[in-house]
Amino acid sequence: MEDVDPDLERWLTQREIEVLIRIAKGQSAKEIAQTLNIAPRTVERHIGRVRLKTRTRNRSHLVAYAIAKGLIG
């Protein structure tokens, strides 16, 4: 994966990382779902799990947290 801290893979699944990167690029759940060929609700579940694991409040906070921690570039 491009621009992802290798340590990130220890506590997020590969799919969660893919979703996180796409969120950081500004894609909506619907756009992510179409790209990954999954349901938008599944994308929302991945986002929810990532937010729980990172203890972030919303998508903006999640992206800011990931950048600040060097999880994504």
Secondary structure, DSSP 8 states (H G I E B T S, - for coil): -TTB-TTHHHHS-HHHHHHHHHHHTT--HHHHHHHHTS-HHHHHHHHHHHHHHHT-SSHHHHHHHHHHTTSB-
